[in-house]
Amino acid sequence: MRIIALTDLLFELYTWILIARFLLTWLPNVDYSHPIVQFIHKATDVVVRPFRGIIPPLGNIDLSPLVMFLVLRMAYSLLRRLLFLVML
């Protein structure tokens, strides 16, 4: 059960990093050369890149992160169920 708890924690942390990335896009004067901002972008590019452009933006708002979060949440739910089956 520790593996499932650790996986839950890692997924939760990664979700917050993704939220931070999308909140940064709403700020007009973000310093993209700042080490924390660079870390956030490097850590999330793998997940964000495939979802860019799936849904056309409405004005300046990119809705593809919503699709990404739904897919990521479903994939994690499946992974969690598989971990439960393996741990039994």
N, C-alpha and C positions, 0 to 999 in steps of 0.2 A: 504493500500500500504506500510505501514511501516513494516509490517511483511515480505513482499517480499524483501524490501531493507535490513532488518536485516539478512534475510536468505542468500541473495547475499553476504553480508559482511562476514558472518560466513563461507560460502563455500569458499570464496576467501582466508580468513585467513588459513583455514584448507588445502587448496591446497598448499599454501606457506610452511606450516609446513611439508607436504608430500615431497615437492621438497627439503626442507632442509635435510630431512632424506636420500633421495637418493643421494644428493650431499655428505653427510657425508660418504657414503659407498665408495666413490672414493678417500677419503683422507686416506693415509696410517697410520698416527700417531694420530688417533682420540682417545681421552680419554673418554671411554665409562662410566666412573664413574662420569664425570662432570654432575652437576645437569641439565643444559640445554639440553645436549645430552640425558640424561635419560628421561626428560620430552618429548622430541621429539619422542623417541621410545615408551614410554607409550601411548602417544596421538595417535599414528598412528598404533600401533600393531593390533588393531581391524580390520582395513581396509586392512592392508598389508598381514597379515597372510593367509587369504583365497586364495590370488593370487600367493603365493609362489609356484613355481614348475609347474604352468600351462604351461608355455613355457620353455623348457630347456634352460639354459644359453648358450650363445655363448662365449666361453672362460671364462673370469671373469665377463662378463657383463650379468646381470640378466634383461631379457626383460619383465618379468611379471609386472613390474610397468607400462609399456605402456598399457597393458590390463586393469590394475586396473584404470588408469586414464580415459580410454575410458568408462568403465562401470560406474565409478563414475560420469563422465560428463553426460552420458545418464540418469542415475538415478536422478541427480539433475535437468536436463531439464524436466523430467516427474514431479518431485515434484513441480517445479516452475509453470508448466502449471496447476497442480491441485490447487495450491494456488491461481492462477488467477481465476479459476472457482469458488472457494469457496468465494473469495472476491467480486465477481460480485453480 
